[in-house]
Each structure stands twice: as structure tokens, then as C-alpha cells.
């Protein structure tokens, strides 16, 4: 799938999404979006460990992206030539991350919704209710 940009790995990637960070097992690189440089260094370090750990275990590329509503998505993509990819294992790892790191992920969503999108708490609560329905 040799594309110029290592982070554009599938045609399903939404152009509206804003990438927070990601790890690429193919070129062994980690990316952190400097737009979020004001996130505490401890959180940045934790995100790097999370992403690199995932791609070391499961291969492929993992990106953490905010969609247009401010929800944090964990997107895992692989090269069509990756014969070592374990899709079931990757799905289980993503569920594990969501379960074990729920507080971190929700905090990042809240941060993005308030700082980047300028939403008020009332708007965030209404948005969360819509997402649950």
C-alpha cells in the first residue's frame, strides 16, 4: 500500500478526524500531533507507551483520532501484505485498552471537546446523551 504519508493507510480514514498520536510497526515510528503539545508530558508518555506496545504486540498501525464530534477513536490498520497480522488479537487488545484505560480516554475526549471544539459542559452532556442513544 506504499503511500507517501505513513498515517494515511486506508481509504476509510475520515478526513475530518484529527490524529492525536499513532504508532507504525512497519517503519517503527511513533507520531504525536504537536497541536496537542500542551497535554501534560506524563500523559504524552503514557500514550506513546500504549501505542508502541500495541503495535509491537499486534503489528500494523494504530492511531488515536478525534472525530468531528470529539469522540476518541482507536483505529488499527494493516498492510494487505502483512502475513503476521492477528485481527482477532488486535480487536481484543483494543477492547482491553478501552476497558483498562477508560479514564484516560474519557479525559482526552473531554479535553478535546472543551479546548479544541470549544464546547460547554452542557453541550458535552447533550452530545454524550446523543451518543448513548
N, CA, C and O atoms as CSV, one atom per row, in Angstrom:
chain,resi,resn,atom,element,x,y,z
A,1,UNK,N,N,0.829,-1.195,0.000
A,1,UNK,CA,C,0.000,0.000,0.000
A,1,UNK,C,C,0.864,1.245,0.000
A,1,UNK,O,O,0.412,2.263,0.523
A,2,UNK,N,N,2.019,1.245,-0.521
A,2,UNK,CA,C,3.008,2.294,-0.433
A,2,UNK,C,C,2.500,3.684,-0.723
A,2,UNK,O,O,2.535,4.127,-1.871
A,3,UNK,N,N,2.037,4.372,0.274
A,3,UNK,CA,C,1.603,5.749,0.138
A,3,UNK,C,C,2.669,6.668,0.687
A,3,UNK,O,O,3.530,6.251,1.462
A,4,UNK,N,N,2.605,7.916,0.282
A,4,UNK,CA,C,3.583,8.906,0.721
A,4,UNK,C,C,3.521,9.119,2.228
A,4,UNK,O,O,4.558,9.166,2.888
A,5,UNK,N,N,2.331,9.246,2.771
A,5,UNK,CA,C,2.148,9.550,4.184
A,5,UNK,C,C,1.855,8.260,4.930
A,5,UNK,O,O,0.854,7.599,4.656
A,6,UNK,N,N,2.722,7.892,5.875
A,6,UNK,CA,C,2.556,6.647,6.619
A,6,UNK,C,C,1.265,6.593,7.415
A,6,UNK,O,O,0.828,5.508,7.798
A,7,UNK,N,N,0.648,7.727,7.671
A,7,UNK,CA,C,-0.545,7.743,8.515
A,7,UNK,C,C,-1.809,7.617,7.695
A,7,UNK,O,O,-2.877,7.389,8.263
A,8,UNK,N,N,-1.733,7.756,6.393
A,8,UNK,CA,C,-2.883,7.533,5.527
A,8,UNK,C,C,-2.794,6.119,5.000
A,8,UNK,O,O,-2.277,5.886,3.908
A,9,UNK,N,N,-3.292,5.187,5.765
A,9,UNK,CA,C,-3.068,3.787,5.419
A,9,UNK,C,C,-4.284,3.104,4.826
A,9,UNK,O,O,-4.160,2.033,4.232
A,10,UNK,N,N,-5.436,3.691,4.970
A,10,UNK,CA,C,-6.617,3.075,4.372
A,10,UNK,C,C,-7.472,4.148,3.735
A,10,UNK,O,O,-7.353,5.329,4.061
A,11,UNK,N,N,-8.321,3.738,2.838
A,11,UNK,CA,C,-9.234,4.675,2.205
A,11,UNK,C,C,-10.404,5.017,3.117
A,11,UNK,O,O,-11.195,5.905,2.799
A,12,UNK,N,N,-10.525,4.317,4.255
A,12,UNK,CA,C,-11.638,4.562,5.160
A,12,UNK,C,C,-11.312,5.633,6.195
A,12,UNK,O,O,-12.169,5.980,7.008
A,13,UNK,N,N,-10.095,6.160,6.181
A,13,UNK,CA,C,-9.737,7.175,7.160
A,13,UNK,C,C,-10.520,8.448,6.852
A,13,UNK,O,O,-10.490,8.950,5.728
A,14,UNK,N,N,-11.219,8.963,7.858
A,14,UNK,CA,C,-12.042,10.154,7.684
A,14,UNK,C,C,-11.165,11.394,7.656
A,14,UNK,O,O,-10.297,11.571,8.511
A,15,UNK,N,N,-11.398,12.258,6.660
A,15,UNK,CA,C,-10.603,13.471,6.555
A,15,UNK,C,C,-10.905,14.437,7.687
A,15,UNK,O,O,-10.059,15.269,8.014
A,16,UNK,N,N,-12.090,14.354,8.302
A,16,UNK,CA,C,-12.444,15.254,9.382
A,16,UNK,C,C,-11.738,14.890,10.684
A,16,UNK,O,O,-11.622,15.726,11.580
A,17,UNK,N,N,-11.273,13.668,10.795
A,17,UNK,CA,C,-10.634,13.224,12.026
A,17,UNK,C,C,-9.307,13.927,12.233
A,17,UNK,O,O,-8.574,14.214,11.287
A,18,UNK,N,N,-9.020,14.199,13.506
A,18,UNK,CA,C,-7.755,14.810,13.891
A,18,UNK,C,C,-6.957,13.755,14.641
A,18,UNK,O,O,-7.405,13.241,15.666
A,19,UNK,N,N,-5.773,13.431,14.128
A,19,UNK,CA,C,-4.937,12.415,14.752
A,19,UNK,C,C,-4.260,13.006,15.982
A,19,UNK,O,O,-3.602,14.043,15.906
A,20,UNK,N,N,-4.431,12.335,17.108
A,20,UNK,CA,C,-3.750,12.710,18.344
A,20,UNK,C,C,-2.347,12.119,18.336
A,20,UNK,O,O,-1.364,12.825,18.561
A,21,UNK,N,N,-2.261,10.816,18.075
A,21,UNK,CA,C,-0.969,10.136,18.061
A,21,UNK,C,C,-1.128,8.805,17.352
A,21,UNK,O,O,-2.240,8.371,17.052
A,22,UNK,N,N,0.004,8.165,17.091
A,22,UNK,CA,C,-0.056,6.867,16.444
A,22,UNK,C,C,1.300,6.200,16.418
A,22,UNK,O,O,2.337,6.838,16.597
A,23,UNK,N,N,1.264,4.913,16.192
A,23,UNK,CA,C,2.483,4.123,16.115
A,23,UNK,C,C,2.397,3.236,14.881
A,23,UNK,O,O,1.344,2.679,14.570
A,24,UNK,N,N,3.530,3.114,14.179
A,24,UNK,CA,C,3.593,2.367,12.946
A,24,UNK,C,C,4.644,1.268,13.101
A,24,UNK,O,O,5.835,1.554,13.229
A,25,UNK,N,N,4.201,0.016,13.089
A,25,UNK,CA,C,5.147,-1.093,13.272
A,25,UNK,C,C,5.982,-1.360,12.031
A,25,UNK,O,O,7.034,-1.992,12.122
A,26,UNK,N,N,5.536,-0.894,10.879
A,26,UNK,CA,C,6.260,-1.166,9.642
A,26,UNK,C,C,7.551,-0.357,9.548
A,26,UNK,O,O,8.579,-0.861,9.096
A,27,UNK,N,N,7.487,0.910,9.982
A,27,UNK,CA,C,8.710,1.713,9.962
A,27,UNK,C,C,9.199,2.048,11.371
A,27,UNK,O,O,10.118,2.847,11.553
A,28,UNK,N,N,8.564,1.419,12.363
A,28,UNK,CA,C,8.960,1.534,13.769
A,28,UNK,C,C,9.055,2.992,14.206
A,28,UNK,O,O,10.070,3.426,14.751
A,29,UNK,N,N,7.978,3.739,13.957
A,29,UNK,CA,C,7.939,5.149,14.329
A,29,UNK,C,C,6.695,5.446,15.142
A,29,UNK,O,O,5.659,4.795,15.009
A,30,UNK,N,N,6.837,6.457,15.990
A,30,UNK,CA,C,5.723,6.969,16.791
A,30,UNK,C,C,5.501,8.421,16.387
A,30,UNK,O,O,6.456,9.160,16.145
A,31,UNK,N,N,4.244,8.822,16.315
A,31,UNK,CA,C,3.897,10.184,15.933
A,31,UNK,C,C,3.011,10.779,17.016
A,31,UNK,O,O,2.080,10.128,17.492
A,32,UNK,N,N,3.301,12.020,17.404
A,32,UNK,CA,C,2.434,12.767,18.316
A,32,UNK,C,C,2.168,14.111,17.671
A,32,UNK,O,O,3.101,14.821,17.298
A,33,UNK,N,N,0.905,14.461,17.537
A,33,UNK,CA,C,0.497,15.702,16.897
A,33,UNK,C,C,0.860,16.890,17.800
A,33,UNK,O,O,0.351,17.010,18.914
A,34,UNK,N,N,1.729,17.748,17.313
A,34,UNK,CA,C,2.196,18.907,18.094
A,34,UNK,C,C,1.079,19.885,18.427
A,34,UNK,O,O,1.248,20.753,19.283
A,35,UNK,N,N,-0.058,19.752,17.760
A,35,UNK,CA,C,-1.225,20.578,18.095
A,35,UNK,C,C,-1.650,20.345,19.552
A,35,UNK,O,O,-2.312,21.188,20.156
A,36,UNK,N,N,-1.259,19.186,20.106
A,36,UNK,CA,C,-1.633,18.813,21.467
A,36,UNK,C,C,-0.450,18.884,22.433
A,36,UNK,O,O,-0.425,18.182,23.444
A,37,UNK,N,N,0.513,19.718,22.122
A,37,UNK,CA,C,1.738,19.825,22.930
A,37,UNK,C,C,1.461,20.274,24.360
A,37,UNK,O,O,2.285,20.040,25.245
A,38,UNK,N,N,0.320,20.912,24.605
A,38,UNK,CA,C,0.015,21.359,25.969
A,38,UNK,C,C,-0.574,20.256,26.850
A,38,UNK,O,O,-0.872,20.504,28.019
A,39,UNK,N,N,-0.745,19.061,26.325
A,39,UNK,CA,C,-1.132,17.912,27.150
A,39,UNK,C,C,0.071,17.582,28.028
A,39,UNK,O,O,1.200,17.568,27.539
A,40,UNK,N,N,-0.148,17.318,29.306
A,40,UNK,CA,C,0.995,17.038,30.203
A,40,UNK,C,C,1.907,15.941,29.675
A,40,UNK,O,O,1.452,14.976,29.061
A,41,UNK,N,N,3.201,16.107,29.926
A,41,UNK,CA,C,4.204,15.175,29.427
A,41,UNK,C,C,3.944,13.747,29.904
A,41,UNK,O,O,4.196,12.797,29.163
A,42,UNK,N,N,3.445,13.582,31.128
A,42,UNK,CA,C,3.159,12.248,31.646
A,42,UNK,C,C,2.100,11.547,30.799
A,42,UNK,O,O,2.187,10.344,30.549
A,43,UNK,N,N,1.099,12.310,30.362
A,43,UNK,CA,C,0.039,11.750,29.523
A,43,UNK,C,C,0.604,11.433,28.137
A,43,UNK,O,O,0.288,10.393,27.559
A,44,UNK,N,N,1.431,12.321,27.610
A,44,UNK,CA,C,2.058,12.066,26.315
A,44,UNK,C,C,2.895,10.785,26.366
A,44,UNK,O,O,2.862,9.975,25.440
A,45,UNK,N,N,3.641,10.612,27.454
A,45,UNK,CA,C,4.460,9.405,27.615
A,45,UNK,C,C,3.587,8.157,27.687
A,45,UNK,O,O,3.914,7.123,27.104
A,46,UNK,N,N,2.482,8.266,28.405
A,46,UNK,CA,C,1.561,7.136,28.537
A,46,UNK,C,C,0.954,6.758,27.185
A,46,UNK,O,O,0.795,5.577,26.879
A,47,UNK,N,N,0.620,7.761,26.384
A,47,UNK,CA,C,0.079,7.494,25.049
A,47,UNK,C,C,1.113,6.816,24.161
A,47,UNK,O,O,0.784,5.914,23.390
A,48,UNK,N,N,2.367,7.255,24.274
A,48,UNK,CA,C,3.418,6.640,23.477
A,48,UNK,C,C,3.601,5.173,23.861
A,48,UNK,O,O,3.712,4.311,22.989
A,49,UNK,N,N,3.631,4.894,25.142
A,49,UNK,CA,C,3.770,3.514,25.606
A,49,UNK,C,C,2.594,2.673,25.114
A,49,UNK,O,O,2.787,1.558,24.628
A,50,UNK,N,N,1.386,3.201,25.238
A,50,UNK,CA,C,0.183,2.487,24.818
A,50,UNK,C,C,0.242,2.146,23.334
A,50,UNK,O,O,-0.008,1.003,22.951
A,51,UNK,N,N,0.568,3.121,22.503
A,51,UNK,CA,C,0.586,2.910,21.053
A,51,UNK,C,C,1.698,1.959,20.625
A,51,UNK,O,O,1.466,1.037,19.843
A,52,UNK,N,N,2.897,2.183,21.134
A,52,UNK,CA,C,4.032,1.348,20.735
A,52,UNK,C,C,3.832,-0.078,21.228
A,52,UNK,O,O,4.111,-1.032,20.501
A,53,UNK,N,N,3.350,-0.230,22.462
A,53,UNK,CA,C,3.063,-1.567,22.999
A,53,UNK,C,C,2.077,-2.303,22.091
A,53,UNK,O,O,2.271,-3.475,21.768
A,54,UNK,N,N,1.021,-1.601,21.687
A,54,UNK,CA,C,0.008,-2.228,20.840
A,54,UNK,C,C,0.617,-2.698,19.525
A,54,UNK,O,O,0.416,-3.845,19.125
A,55,UNK,N,N,1.359,-1.822,18.848
A,55,UNK,CA,C,1.887,-2.208,17.538
A,55,UNK,C,C,2.996,-3.247,17.642
A,55,UNK,O,O,3.214,-4.011,16.702
A,56,UNK,N,N,3.699,-3.287,18.768
A,56,UNK,CA,C,4.690,-4.348,18.965
A,56,UNK,C,C,3.998,-5.696,19.139
A,56,UNK,O,O,4.490,-6.720,18.664
A,57,UNK,N,N,2.866,-5.691,19.814
A,57,UNK,CA,C,2.114,-6.924,20.056
A,57,UNK,C,C,1.311,-7.370,18.834
A,57,UNK,O,O,1.258,-8.559,18.519
A,58,UNK,N,N,0.688,-6.409,18.148
A,58,UNK,CA,C,-0.284,-6.739,17.106
A,58,UNK,C,C,0.155,-6.385,15.695
A,58,UNK,O,O,-0.466,-6.829,14.729
A,59,UNK,N,N,1.202,-5.600,15.559
A,59,UNK,CA,C,1.642,-5.161,14.241
A,59,UNK,C,C,0.759,-4.066,13.691
A,59,UNK,O,O,-0.137,-3.572,14.375
A,60,UNK,N,N,1.014,-3.695,12.467
A,60,UNK,CA,C,0.201,-2.695,11.794
A,60,UNK,C,C,0.429,-1.291,12.302
A,60,UNK,O,O,1.504,-0.946,12.792
A,61,UNK,N,N,-0.608,-0.496,12.174
A,61,UNK,CA,C,-0.579,0.913,12.567
A,61,UNK,C,C,-1.766,1.179,13.477
A,61,UNK,O,O,-2.896,0.800,13.169
A,62,UNK,N,N,-1.502,1.829,14.594
A,62,UNK,CA,C,-2.568,2.249,15.499
A,62,UNK,C,C,-2.554,3.760,15.566
A,62,UNK,O,O,-1.514,4.369,15.817
A,63,UNK,N,N,-3.712,4.367,15.341
A,63,UNK,CA,C,-3.847,5.810,15.525
A,63,UNK,C,C,-4.981,6.085,16.490
A,63,UNK,O,O,-5.997,5.390,16.491
A,64,UNK,N,N,-4.798,7.102,17.307
A,64,UNK,CA,C,-5.844,7.622,18.169
A,64,UNK,C,C,-6.297,8.915,17.523
A,64,UNK,O,O,-5.513,9.852,17.367
A,65,UNK,N,N,-7.569,8.963,17.148
A,65,UNK,CA,C,-8.101,10.079,16.370
A,65,UNK,C,C,-9.380,10.599,16.997
A,65,UNK,O,O,-10.178,9.837,17.543
A,66,UNK,N,N,-9.564,11.917,16.911
A,66,UNK,CA,C,-10.805,12.542,17.327
A,66,UNK,C,C,-11.675,12.740,16.094
A,66,UNK,O,O,-11.220,13.281,15.087
A,67,UNK,N,N,-12.938,12.296,16.176
A,67,UNK,CA,C,-13.842,12.551,15.060
A,67,UNK,C,C,-14.448,13.942,15.204
A,67,UNK,O,O,-14.129,14.668,16.145
A,68,UNK,N,N,-15.322,14.314,14.271
A,68,UNK,CA,C,-15.879,15.674,14.265
A,68,UNK,C,C,-16.718,15.970,15.503
A,68,UNK,O,O,-16.933,17.138,15.828
A,69,UNK,N,N,-17.196,14.945,16.200
A,69,UNK,CA,C,-17.982,15.137,17.425
A,69,UNK,C,C,-17.100,15.158,18.676
A,69,UNK,O,O,-17.588,15.400,19.780
A,70,UNK,N,N,-15.798,14.903,18.495
A,70,UNK,CA,C,-14.875,14.916,19.629
A,70,UNK,C,C,-14.685,13.568,20.281
A,70,UNK,O,O,-14.031,13.473,21.320
A,71,UNK,N,N,-15.246,12.511,19.691
A,71,UNK,CA,C,-15.065,11.170,20.241
A,71,UNK,C,C,-13.689,10.638,19.838
A,71,UNK,O,O,-13.244,10.843,18.709
A,72,UNK,N,N,-13.027,9.960,20.762
A,72,UNK,CA,C,-11.711,9.405,20.510
A,72,UNK,C,C,-11.844,8.003,19.937
A,72,UNK,O,O,-12.450,7.126,20.552
A,73,UNK,N,N,-11.277,7.798,18.761
A,73,UNK,CA,C,-11.333,6.520,18.073
A,73,UNK,C,C,-9.957,5.873,18.094
A,73,UNK,O,O,-8.944,6.554,17.931
A,74,UNK,N,N,-9.918,4.569,18.292
A,74,UNK,CA,C,-8.681,3.798,18.177
A,74,UNK,C,C,-8.778,3.050,16.861
A,74,UNK,O,O,-9.585,2.131,16.720
A,75,UNK,N,N,-7.962,3.441,15.902
A,75,UNK,CA,C,-8.028,2.845,14.569
A,75,UNK,C,C,-6.796,2.006,14.319
A,75,UNK,O,O,-5.666,2.479,14.441
A,76,UNK,N,N,-7.028,0.754,13.968
A,76,UNK,CA,C,-5.938,-0.166,13.664
A,76,UNK,C,C,-6.041,-0.548,12.197
A,76,UNK,O,O,-7.084,-1.012,11.738
A,77,UNK,N,N,-4.958,-0.351,11.470
A,77,UNK,CA,C,-4.911,-0.720,10.064
A,77,UNK,C,C,-3.659,-1.549,9.807
A,77,UNK,O,O,-2.677,-1.474,10.546
A,78,UNK,N,N,-3.720,-2.332,8.751
A,78,UNK,CA,C,-2.575,-3.160,8.393
A,78,UNK,C,C,-2.370,-3.107,6.892
A,78,UNK,O,O,-3.273,-2.757,6.132
A,79,UNK,N,N,-1.191,-3.455,6.492
A,79,UNK,CA,C,-0.869,-3.581,5.082
A,79,UNK,C,C,-1.510,-4.862,4.564
A,79,UNK,O,O,-1.601,-5.856,5.286
A,80,UNK,N,N,-1.942,-4.834,3.338
A,80,UNK,CA,C,-2.519,-6.045,2.749
A,80,UNK,C,C,-1.481,-7.144,2.620
A,80,UNK,O,O,-1.825,-8.308,2.412
A,81,UNK,N,N,-0.212,-6.781,2.744
A,81,UNK,CA,C,0.872,-7.751,2.624
A,81,UNK,C,C,1.365,-8.267,3.974
A,81,UNK,O,O,2.346,-9.009,4.031
A,82,UNK,N,N,0.700,-7.885,5.049
A,82,UNK,CA,C,1.126,-8.271,6.390
A,82,UNK,C,C,0.591,-9.667,6.706
A,82,UNK,O,O,-0.574,-9.825,7.070
A,83,UNK,N,N,1.440,-10.664,6.565
A,83,UNK,CA,C,1.032,-12.041,6.817
A,83,UNK,C,C,1.045,-12.415,8.286
A,83,UNK,O,O,0.578,-13.494,8.650
A,84,UNK,N,N,1.573,-11.543,9.140
A,84,UNK,CA,C,1.675,-11.839,10.566
A,84,UNK,C,C,0.554,-11.209,11.381
A,84,UNK,O,O,0.490,-11.402,12.595
A,85,UNK,N,N,-0.312,-10.474,10.745
A,85,UNK,CA,C,-1.367,-9.752,11.445
A,85,UNK,C,C,-2.395,-10.705,12.044
A,85,UNK,O,O,-2.842,-11.650,11.394
A,86,UNK,N,N,-2.757,-10.437,13.293
A,86,UNK,CA,C,-3.773,-11.212,14.009
A,86,UNK,C,C,-4.945,-10.284,14.296
A,86,UNK,O,O,-4.940,-9.573,15.300
A,87,UNK,N,N,-5.944,-10.286,13.427
A,87,UNK,CA,C,-7.070,-9.364,13.546
A,87,UNK,C,C,-7.852,-9.580,14.843
A,87,UNK,O,O,-8.248,-8.616,15.498
A,88,UNK,N,N,-8.070,-10.820,15.206
A,88,UNK,CA,C,-8.815,-11.111,16.440
A,88,UNK,C,C,-8.026,-10.624,17.650
A,88,UNK,O,O,-8.597,-10.006,18.550
A,89,UNK,N,N,-6.725,-10.893,17.684
A,89,UNK,CA,C,-5.879,-10.428,18.780
A,89,UNK,C,C,-5.861,-8.915,18.878
A,89,UNK,O,O,-5.883,-8.364,19.979
A,90,UNK,N,N,-5.823,-8.234,17.735
A,90,UNK,CA,C,-5.831,-6.770,17.721
A,90,UNK,C,C,-7.146,-6.231,18.272
A,90,UNK,O,O,-7.151,-5.282,19.055
A,91,UNK,N,N,-8.258,-6.832,17.866
A,91,UNK,CA,C,-9.567,-6.401,18.383
A,91,UNK,C,C,-9.645,-6.595,19.897
A,91,UNK,O,O,-10.171,-5.743,20.613
A,92,UNK,N,N,-9.117,-7.722,20.376
A,92,UNK,CA,C,-9.117,-7.970,21.822
A,92,UNK,C,C,-8.247,-6.954,22.563
A,92,UNK,O,O,-8.621,-6.499,23.643
A,93,UNK,N,N,-7.097,-6.595,22.000
A,93,UNK,CA,C,-6.212,-5.606,22.621
A,93,UNK,C,C,-6.877,-4.237,22.674
A,93,UNK,O,O,-6.742,-3.521,23.667
A,94,UNK,N,N,-7.592,-3.868,21.617
A,94,UNK,CA,C,-8.294,-2.576,21.612
A,94,UNK,C,C,-9.367,-2.567,22.690
A,94,UNK,O,O,-9.532,-1.567,23.388
A,95,UNK,N,N,-10.093,-3.659,22.834
A,95,UNK,CA,C,-11.102,-3.742,23.901
A,95,UNK,C,C,-10.437,-3.644,25.276
A,95,UNK,O,O,-10.962,-2.996,26.181
A,96,UNK,N,N,-9.290,-4.287,25.420
A,96,UNK,CA,C,-8.544,-4.227,26.678
A,96,UNK,C,C,-8.111,-2.793,26.976
A,96,UNK,O,O,-8.238,-2.331,28.110
A,97,UNK,N,N,-7.609,-2.097,25.983
A,97,UNK,CA,C,-7.203,-0.694,26.168
A,97,UNK,C,C,-8.399,0.141,26.574
A,97,UNK,O,O,-8.316,0.936,27.511
A,98,UNK,N,N,-9.507,-0.031,25.879
A,98,UNK,CA,C,-10.710,0.758,26.203
A,98,UNK,C,C,-11.184,0.493,27.622
A,98,UNK,O,O,-11.643,1.406,28.309
A,99,UNK,N,N,-11.076,-0.749,28.060
A,99,UNK,CA,C,-11.522,-1.112,29.400
A,99,UNK,C,C,-10.541,-0.617,30.466
A,99,UNK,O,O,-10.945,0.016,31.442
A,100,UNK,N,N,-9.244,-0.910,30.273
A,100,UNK,CA,C,-8.251,-0.590,31.293
A,100,UNK,C,C,-7.855,0.886,31.312
A,100,UNK,O,O,-7.435,1.392,32.354
A,101,UNK,N,N,-7.977,1.576,30.203
A,101,UNK,CA,C,-7.563,2.979,30.107
A,101,UNK,C,C,-8.752,3.904,29.898
A,101,UNK,O,O,-8.604,5.003,29.363
A,102,UNK,N,N,-9.937,3.456,30.322
A,102,UNK,CA,C,-11.167,4.210,30.105
A,102,UNK,C,C,-11.068,5.635,30.638
A,102,UNK,O,O,-11.478,6.578,29.962
A,103,UNK,N,N,-10.531,5.798,31.838
A,103,UNK,CA,C,-10.441,7.128,32.436
A,103,UNK,C,C,-9.554,8.053,31.593
A,103,UNK,O,O,-9.907,9.210,31.364
A,104,UNK,N,N,-8.419,7.553,31.138
A,104,UNK,CA,C,-7.530,8.338,30.284
A,104,UNK,C,C,-8.229,8.730,28.988
A,104,UNK,O,O,-8.175,9.891,28.581
A,105,UNK,N,N,-8.880,7.779,28.343
A,105,UNK,CA,C,-9.536,8.042,27.065
A,105,UNK,C,C,-10.676,9.044,27.216
A,105,UNK,O,O,-10.838,9.928,26.375
A,106,UNK,N,N,-11.465,8.916,28.275
A,106,UNK,CA,C,-12.550,9.867,28.517
A,106,UNK,C,C,-12.010,11.254,28.834
A,106,UNK,O,O,-12.593,12.254,28.416
A,107,UNK,N,N,-10.908,11.326,29.565
A,107,UNK,CA,C,-10.286,12.620,29.877
A,107,UNK,C,C,-9.784,13.301,28.610
A,107,UNK,O,O,-9.918,14.515,28.458
A,108,UNK,N,N,-9.209,12.521,27.704
A,108,UNK,CA,C,-8.735,13.084,26.439
A,108,UNK,C,C,-9.903,13.602,25.602
A,108,UNK,O,O,-9.797,14.652,24.968
A,109,UNK,N,N,-11.008,12.874,25.599
A,109,UNK,CA,C,-12.201,13.348,24.883
A,109,UNK,C,C,-12.703,14.658,25.474
A,109,UNK,O,O,-13.018,15.596,24.742
A,110,UNK,N,N,-12.777,14.719,26.796
A,110,UNK,CA,C,-13.232,15.935,27.461
A,110,UNK,C,C,-12.308,17.104,27.133
A,110,UNK,O,O,-12.771,18.208,26.846
A,111,UNK,N,N,-11.017,16.857,27.178
A,111,UNK,CA,C,-10.026,17.882,26.828
A,111,UNK,C,C,-10.278,18.396,25.411
A,111,UNK,O,O,-10.356,19.604,25.188
A,112,UNK,N,N,-10.403,17.479,24.460
A,112,UNK,CA,C,-10.577,17.874,23.062
A,112,UNK,C,C,-11.876,18.652,22.863
A,112,UNK,O,O,-11.907,19.663,22.162
A,113,UNK,N,N,-12.941,18.166,23.487
A,113,UNK,CA,C,-14.238,18.827,23.315
A,113,UNK,C,C,-14.237,20.238,23.892
A,113,UNK,O,O,-14.842,21.142,23.315
A,114,UNK,N,N,-13.565,20.436,25.022
A,114,UNK,CA,C,-13.557,21.768,25.631
A,114,UNK,C,C,-12.518,22.690,25.003
A,114,UNK,O,O,-12.825,23.846,24.710
A,115,UNK,N,N,-11.299,22.207,24.791
A,115,UNK,CA,C,-10.217,23.061,24.308
A,115,UNK,C,C,-10.271,23.245,22.792
A,115,UNK,O,O,-10.240,24.378,22.309
A,116,UNK,N,N,-10.350,22.163,22.045
A,116,UNK,CA,C,-10.285,22.250,20.586
A,116,UNK,C,C,-11.625,22.640,19.961
A,116,UNK,O,O,-11.671,23.442,19.028
A,117,UNK,N,N,-12.713,22.069,20.480
A,117,UNK,CA,C,-14.030,22.344,19.894
A,117,UNK,C,C,-14.758,23.486,20.598
A,117,UNK,O,O,-15.750,23.997,20.078
A,118,UNK,N,N,-14.279,23.888,21.771
A,118,UNK,CA,C,-14.893,24.999,22.496
A,118,UNK,C,C,-16.280,24.708,23.031
A,118,UNK,O,O,-17.086,25.625,23.191
A,119,UNK,N,N,-16.570,23.450,23.309
A,119,UNK,CA,C,-17.893,23.069,23.804
A,119,UNK,C,C,-18.026,23.400,25.293
A,119,UNK,O,O,-17.049,23.361,26.042
A,120,UNK,N,N,-19.238,23.722,25.698
A,120,UNK,CA,C,-19.533,23.927,27.111
A,120,UNK,C,C,-19.881,22.582,27.735
A,120,UNK,O,O,-20.111,21.604,27.024
A,121,UNK,N,N,-19.920,22.532,29.059
A,121,UNK,CA,C,-20.278,21.273,29.736
A,121,UNK,C,C,-21.678,20.817,29.359
A,121,UNK,O,O,-21.924,19.619,29.221
A,122,UNK,N,N,-22.604,21.766,29.189
A,122,UNK,CA,C,-23.967,21.415,28.796
A,122,UNK,C,C,-23.975,20.771,27.405
A,122,UNK,O,O,-24.674,19.785,27.172
A,123,UNK,N,N,-23.193,21.339,26.493
A,123,UNK,CA,C,-23.121,20.782,25.151
A,123,UNK,C,C,-22.480,19.394,25.160
A,123,UNK,O,O,-22.887,18.511,24.405
A,124,UNK,N,N,-21.485,19.211,26.008
A,124,UNK,CA,C,-20.829,17.905,26.111
A,124,UNK,C,C,-21.796,16.867,26.654
A,124,UNK,O,O,-21.864,15.750,26.142
A,125,UNK,N,N,-22.547,17.232,27.695
A,125,UNK,CA,C,-23.534,16.303,28.257
A,125,UNK,C,C,-24.575,15.926,27.230
A,125,UNK,O,O,-24.944,14.756,27.125
A,126,UNK,N,N,-25.064,16.905,26.458
A,126,UNK,CA,C,-26.064,16.631,25.416
A,126,UNK,C,C,-25.475,15.730,24.344
A,126,UNK,O,O,-26.143,14.812,23.870
A,127,UNK,N,N,-24.239,15.981,23.961
A,127,UNK,CA,C,-23.541,15.153,22.968
A,127,UNK,C,C,-23.375,13.723,23.452
A,127,UNK,O,O,-23.570,12.775,22.691
A,128,UNK,N,N,-23.012,13.568,24.735
A,128,UNK,CA,C,-22.842,12.233,25.303
A,128,UNK,C,C,-24.166,11.466,25.326
A,128,UNK,O,O,-24.195,10.260,25.079
A,129,UNK,N,N,-25.254,12.170,25.622
A,129,UNK,CA,C,-26.570,11.527,25.624
A,129,UNK,C,C,-26.959,11.071,24.219
A,129,UNK,O,O,-27.535,9.996,24.053
A,130,UNK,N,N,-26.645,11.887,23.206
A,130,UNK,CA,C,-26.934,11.517,21.828
A,130,UNK,C,C,-26.130,10.287,21.427
A,130,UNK,O,O,-26.639,9.416,20.723
A,131,UNK,N,N,-24.862,10.210,21.876
A,131,UNK,CA,C,-24.016,9.073,21.539
A,131,UNK,C,C,-24.531,7.784,22.167
A,131,UNK,O,O,-24.379,6.709,21.586
A,132,UNK,N,N,-25.136,7.878,23.347
A,132,UNK,CA,C,-25.657,6.688,24.031
A,132,UNK,C,C,-26.914,6.153,23.372
A,132,UNK,O,O,-27.210,4.963,23.479
A,133,UNK,N,N,-27.652,7.006,22.698
A,133,UNK,CA,C,-28.929,6.590,22.075
A,133,UNK,C,C,-28.744,5.847,20.813
A,133,UNK,O,O,-29.722,5.440,20.187
